[in-house]
Amino acid sequence: MDATDQTASNKATLHRFHDALNTGDPEVIAKTIDELVEPDVLFHAPVPMGETGAKALKRVWTALLRAYPDIHVAVEDVIAEGDKVVGRNMVTGTHQGEYMGLAPTGKSVKYNEIFIMRLANGRVTEIWGVVDVLTQMRQLGMVPGGPA
């Protein structure tokens, strides 16, 4: 596969992943993770759940869907080069279930995140994530500062 084909393939994988996330269907999300993500993926993002690899990613999405059943990830930018693809996203949702110990508030959240994925043979082997959790926590009233 030449560099242009690899870039296109990596972007397509990122879009397939986000399309699955936006279904809001835990089974579709888990199946897509199984299809696109290596079981032992290196996940460099805070996942305080005692899991690693693809299991950690599934647990993160289970928790997010419980808290925000209408969660939506809008991909605002995609940059791909070599074996990496970067997505800059805007996440929105309504807090309708327990999240980080906080009972449902009914409040809407809107926050940014950036994820870098390294792929090999069309599968995600490593993920780095930066999520604006402070803005999310402010919007939910968990920390002072009001909605950001």
C-alpha positions in Angstrom: 0.0 0.0 0.0 1.5 3.4 -1.0 1.4 6.4 1.3 -1.7 7.9 -0.4 -3.6 4.7 0.0 -2.5 4.3 3.6 -3.6 7.9 4.4 -7.1 7.3 2.8 -7.5 4.0 4.6 -6.5 5.5 8.0 -9.0 8.3 7.5 -11.7 5.8 6.5 -11.1 3.8 9.6 -11.4 6.9 11.8 -14.7 7.8 10.1 -16.1 4.2 10.5 -15.2 4.4 14.2 -17.0 7.7 14.7 -20.0 6.5 12.7 -20.3 3.6 15.1 -20.0 5.8 18.2 -22.7 8.1 17.0 -25.2 5.2 16.7 -25.5 5.3 20.4 -25.9 1.5 20.2 -23.5 -0.3 22.7 -23.5 -3.5 20.6 -22.6 -1.7 17.4 -19.9 0.2 19.2 -18.4 -3.0 20.8 -18.6 -4.8 17.4 -16.8 -2.0 15.6 -14.1 -1.8 18.3 -13.6 -5.5 17.8 -13.3 -5.0 14.1 -11.1 -1.9 14.1 -9.0 -2.0 17.3 -6.3 -4.5 18.3 -7.3 -6.3 21.6 -4.0 -5.1 23.1 -4.2 -1.6 21.8 -2.0 0.8 23.8 -4.4 3.4 25.2 -2.7 6.6 26.4 -5.6 8.4 27.9 -7.0 8.5 31.4 -9.0 5.3 31.8 -9.5 4.9 35.6 -11.3 1.6 35.2 -8.6 -1.0 35.8 -8.9 -2.2 32.2 -6.4 -2.1 29.4 -6.6 -2.4 25.6 -9.8 -2.7 23.7 -11.6 -3.7 26.9 -10.8 -0.3 28.4 -12.1 1.5 25.3 -15.4 -0.5 25.5 -15.7 0.3 29.2 -15.2 4.0 28.5 -18.0 4.0 25.9 -20.3 2.0 28.2 -19.8 4.7 30.9 -20.3 7.5 28.4 -23.5 6.0 26.9 -24.9 5.5 30.4 -24.2 9.1 31.3 -25.0 10.7 27.9 -27.4 8.4 25.9 -27.6 11.1 23.2 -23.8 11.6 23.0 -22.6 12.8 19.6 -19.0 13.1 18.4 -18.7 15.6 15.5 -15.4 15.3 13.7 -14.2 18.8 13.0 -10.7 18.0 11.5 -8.9 14.9 10.3 -5.2 14.9 9.6 -3.4 11.8 8.5 0.2 11.1 7.8 2.2 7.9 7.7 0.7 5.4 10.1 -1.2 8.0 12.2 -4.5 9.8 11.9 -5.7 12.6 14.1 -9.3 13.6 14.8 -10.3 16.9 16.5 -13.8 16.5 17.7 -16.6 18.4 19.4 -18.6 16.2 21.8 -22.2 17.0 22.8 -24.6 15.3 25.0 -27.2 15.5 27.8 -26.3 14.3 31.3 -29.1 11.7 31.9 -27.2 9.0 33.8 -24.6 8.7 36.6 -21.2 10.0 35.6 -18.1 10.1 37.7 -20.2 9.7 40.8 -22.6 12.6 39.8 -26.3 11.8 39.6 -28.0 12.9 36.4 -28.4 16.7 36.1 -30.2 17.0 32.8 -27.6 19.5 31.8 -26.1 19.7 28.3 -22.4 19.4 27.8 -20.2 20.5 24.8 -16.5 19.9 24.9 -13.5 19.3 22.7 -11.2 16.3 22.3 -8.3 15.3 20.2 -7.4 11.7 19.5 -4.3 10.4 17.6 -4.5 6.8 16.4 -1.6 4.7 15.1 -2.7 2.0 12.7 -1.2 -1.1 11.2 -2.9 -3.2 8.6 -6.1 -1.2 8.9 -6.4 -1.7 12.7 -5.8 0.7 15.6 -2.7 -0.3 17.6 -2.2 2.8 19.7 -4.3 5.7 20.9 -3.4 9.0 22.5 -6.3 11.2 23.8 -6.7 14.7 25.2 -10.2 15.4 26.4 -11.3 18.8 27.9 -12.8 17.2 31.0 -12.5 20.5 33.0 -15.0 22.1 30.6 -17.3 19.1 30.9 -17.1 19.2 34.7 -17.8 22.9 34.9 -20.9 22.5 32.7 -22.1 19.8 35.0 -21.5 21.9 38.1 -18.9 19.5 39.5 -16.2 22.3 39.7 -16.5 26.0 40.2 -16.4 28.3 37.2 -19.8 27.8 35.6 -20.4 26.7 32.0 -17.4 27.2 29.8 
